[in-house]
């Protein structure tokens, strides 16, 4: 980490007004003595001490070890008992650095890419994609919308998926699970799921050619079919207006500018995210 510093001269760091009087030699013409007053500027210095430097370097090393431990695991789908033990140890080492600190909603706001999980409801999707030739799972994100909030916000679980030859590879469609969340303690948030939707369908070139061949005049009906598929959106509410919506407790065990670690309370698995571009 770079050491930030600044230099001040002539006693300006004291914060007092510094006067510099220049007394020129008297001339034969009787020139009056001139007094030059030097302006005062605040001296601000931000010094990274060896202790804080060592702390930051150690933390970054622990984060690097954690990311290395989840390599070759296919986001958690393919892990051995020894790998899971090593990952848990590395996870705990990082979690120890800001445990007990309140959730910073400004830092939490934004898009996070899933790098690893042991949550069964996510692994079942990854397993299906590995086993079924007609199903693909692309990137998985968790998007928090809480920038201007003080006690909660909205969380959206975003899963990119596809059907080969029908939809574009990896990102042919989006499964979106939306929930509202409330901060219930220093590190815990409570989720109330609102809706599941399928949207952003992007059909493959092969399917487009089948529906509306480029070599033939495209009819109004074929163009309408293409437009319908591109704008299709299916929404399924997961809450009953007369009852409280399905929910769950989520423990945010570590958070900084580029890494988010979480645990679903009740044995729901762990999650490792890194910061991603907005979606």
C-alpha positions in Angstrom: 0.0 0.0 0.0 1.4 3.4 -0.9 2.3 5.7 1.9 0.4 8.9 1.7 2.3 11.9 2.9 2.6 15.7 2.4 5.4 18.2 3.2 5.0 21.6 4.7 7.6 24.3 5.1 8.2 27.3 7.3 6.0 26.1 10.1 2.7 25.9 8.1 1.9 22.5 9.8 1.2 24.3 13.0 -2.0 25.8 11.5 -0.9 29.3 12.8 -0.6 32.3 10.5 3.0 32.6 9.4 4.4 36.0 8.6 7.5 36.6 6.7 8.9 40.1 6.9 11.4 41.2 4.3 13.5 44.2 5.2 15.3 45.5 2.1 18.4 47.7 2.5 17.6 51.5 2.7 18.3 53.2 -0.5 19.4 56.7 -1.1 15.9 57.5 -2.4 14.4 56.7 1.0 12.3 53.8 -0.2 9.8 52.7 2.4 10.1 49.3 4.0 7.8 46.7 2.5 6.2 43.8 4.4 5.2 40.7 2.6 2.6 38.5 4.3 2.7 34.8 3.5 -0.7 33.1 3.2 -1.5 30.2 5.5 -2.6 26.8 4.1 -3.8 23.9 6.1 -1.4 21.0 6.3 -3.2 17.7 6.0 -1.3 14.4 6.1 -2.6 10.9 5.9 0.0 8.5 7.1 -0.3 4.8 6.7 1.5 3.3 9.7 3.4 0.0 9.5 0.6 -1.5 11.6 -2.2 -0.6 9.2 -0.1 -1.5 6.2 0.6 -4.9 7.7 -3.1 -5.4 8.5 -4.2 -4.6 4.9 -1.6 -6.8 3.3 -2.5 -9.7 5.6 -6.2 -9.3 4.8 -5.6 -9.2 1.0 -3.5 -12.3 1.3 -6.3 -14.1 3.2 -8.8 -13.1 0.5 -6.4 -14.3 -2.2 -6.1 -17.6 -0.4 -9.8 -17.9 -0.2 -10.3 -17.3 -3.9 -7.5 -19.8 -4.7 -9.2 -22.5 -2.5 -12.4 -22.3 -4.6 -10.7 -22.7 -8.0 -11.6 -25.8 -10.0 -14.7 -26.4 -7.9 -17.2 -25.3 -10.6 -18.7 -22.7 -8.2 -19.1 -25.4 -5.5 -20.6 -28.2 -7.6 -17.4 -30.3 -7.6 -15.7 -30.4 -4.2 -14.2 -33.0 -2.1 -14.4 -33.2 1.7 -10.8 -31.9 2.0 -11.6 -29.0 -0.3 -14.7 -28.1 1.7 -12.7 -28.1 4.9 -10.0 -25.9 3.3 -12.6 -23.5 2.0 -14.3 -23.2 5.3 -11.0 -22.5 7.1 -10.1 -19.8 4.5 -13.6 -18.4 4.8 -13.4 -18.1 8.6 -10.0 -16.4 8.3 -11.4 -13.6 6.2 -14.7 -13.3 8.2 -12.6 -12.5 11.3 -11.4 -9.2 9.9 -14.6 -7.1 10.2 -16.9 -9.3 12.3 -19.1 -7.3 14.5 -19.1 -4.2 12.3 -22.5 -2.9 11.2 -23.6 -3.6 7.6 -22.6 -0.7 5.3 -25.5 -0.4 2.9 -23.5 1.9 0.7 -20.9 -0.7 0.2 -23.5 -3.5 -0.1 -25.3 -1.7 -2.9 -24.5 -2.9 -6.4 -24.0 -6.2 -8.3 -22.1 -9.2 -7.0 -21.0 -12.3 -9.0 -21.2 -15.7 -7.4 -17.9 -17.5 -7.2 -18.7 -20.3 -4.9 -21.6 -21.7 -2.8 -22.7 -24.7 -0.9 -26.4 -23.8 -0.9 -28.4 -26.8 -2.1 -31.0 -24.7 -4.0 -28.2 -23.2 -6.2 -26.2 -26.4 -6.6 -29.2 -28.2 -7.9 -29.3 -25.8 -10.9 -25.6 -26.3 -11.5 -26.0 -30.0 -11.3 -28.9 -30.0 -13.7 -26.8 -28.0 -16.2 -23.9 -30.5 -15.8 -26.2 -33.5 -16.4 -28.7 -32.3 -19.0 -27.5 -31.5 -22.5 -30.4 -29.2 -23.2 -29.8 -26.9 -20.2 -27.0 -24.4 -19.5 -26.4 -22.1 -16.5 -24.3 -19.0 -17.1 -23.3 -16.3 -14.6 -25.2 -16.0 -11.3 -25.4 -12.6 -9.6 -26.9 -11.1 -6.5 -27.9 -7.4 -6.9 -28.6 -5.2 -3.9 -30.6 -2.0 -4.3 -30.1 -0.1 -1.0 -28.0 3.0 -1.8 -30.5 5.6 -0.3 -31.9 3.3 2.4 -31.1 3.1 6.1 -32.6 -0.2 7.2 -33.1 -2.4 4.1 -33.8 -2.5 0.4 -34.3 -4.9 -2.5 -32.3 -7.9 -3.4 -32.4 -9.6 -6.8 -31.0 -13.1 -7.5 -30.1 -13.2 -11.2 -29.4 -16.4 -13.0 -28.4 -16.4 -16.6 -29.5 -19.6 -18.4 -30.0 -21.1 -21.8 -31.2 -23.9 -24.0 -28.7 -24.8 -26.6 -29.7 -24.2 -30.3 -32.9 -22.4 -29.1 -31.4 -19.6 -27.1 -28.1 -17.8 -27.1 -25.4 -19.7 -25.3 -25.1 -19.2 -21.5 -27.2 -16.0 -21.5 -30.3 -16.9 -23.5 -32.7 -15.9 -20.7 -32.8 -14.6 -17.2 -34.3 -16.1 -14.1 -34.9 -13.3 -11.6 -35.9 -13.9 -7.9 -36.8 -10.7 -6.2 -37.0 -10.1 -2.4 -37.2 -7.2 0.0 -34.8 -7.3 2.9 -34.6 -5.6 6.3 -31.6 -5.2 8.5 -32.6 -7.0 11.8 -29.2 -7.0 13.6 -25.6 -5.9 13.2 -24.9 -8.5 10.5 -28.3 -10.2 9.8 -30.8 -9.3 7.1 -34.2 -10.9 6.7 -35.5 -11.6 3.2 -39.1 -11.6 2.1 -39.4 -13.1 -1.3 -41.8 -11.3 -3.7 -41.6 -12.6 -7.2 -40.0 -15.1 -9.6 -39.8 -14.0 -13.2 -38.3 -15.2 -16.5 -37.3 -12.4 -18.9 -34.6 -11.1 -21.3 -35.1 -14.0 -23.7 -32.5 -13.9 -26.5 -33.2 -16.6 -29.1 -30.5 -18.2 -31.2 -29.8 -17.4 -34.8 -30.9 -20.9 -35.8 -34.3 -20.4 -34.2 -34.7 -16.9 -35.8 -33.9 -18.4 -39.2 -36.5 -21.1 -38.6 -39.2 -18.6 -37.6 -38.4 -16.0 -40.1 -36.0 -17.1 -42.9 -33.7 -14.3 -44.1 -34.0 -15.4 -47.7 -37.7 -15.1 -47.8 -39.9 -12.1 -47.2 -40.6 -12.0 -43.5 -44.4 -12.0 -42.9 -46.1 -9.9 -40.3 -46.9 -13.0 -38.3 -43.3 -14.2 -38.2 -42.1 -10.8 -37.1 -44.7 -10.7 -34.4 -43.6 -14.1 -33.1 -40.0 -12.8 -32.9 -41.0 -9.7 -31.1 -43.2 -11.7 -28.7 -40.3 -14.0 -27.8 -37.8 -11.1 -27.4 -40.2 -9.2 -25.0 -41.6 -12.2 -23.2 -41.7 -12.0 -19.5 -43.4 -14.4 -17.1 -44.0 -13.4 -13.5 -44.9 -15.7 -10.7 -45.7 -14.1 -7.3 -44.3 -16.1 -4.3 -46.4 -14.4 -1.7 -50.0 -14.6 -0.7 -51.7 -11.1 -0.2 -53.5 -12.5 2.8 -50.4 -14.0 4.4 -46.8 -13.1 5.2 -44.4 -13.9 2.3 -41.9 -16.7 2.3 -38.7 -15.5 4.0 -35.3 -16.4 5.4 -32.4 -15.1 7.5 -29.2 -14.2 5.8 -25.9 -13.5 7.7 -23.5 -11.1 5.9 -20.3 -12.3 7.4 -17.8 -10.1 5.5 -18.1 -7.0 3.3 -15.7 -4.7 1.7 -15.4 -2.9 -1.7 -14.7 -6.0 -3.7 -15.8 -9.1 -1.7 -19.0 -10.2 -0.1 -19.4 -13.3 2.1 -22.7 -14.6 3.3 -24.2 -17.5 5.2 -27.9 -18.6 4.9 -28.9 -19.1 8.6 -30.2 -22.6 9.4 -27.7 -24.6 7.3 -28.6 -23.1 4.0 -25.0 -22.9 2.8 -22.3 -20.3 2.3 -21.8 -17.8 -0.5 -18.7 -16.1 -1.9 -19.2 -13.1 -4.2 -16.9 -10.6 -5.9 -17.9 -7.2 -7.1 -19.2 -7.1 -10.7 -20.2 -4.5 -13.2 -23.8 -3.2 -12.9 -26.4 -5.2 -14.7 
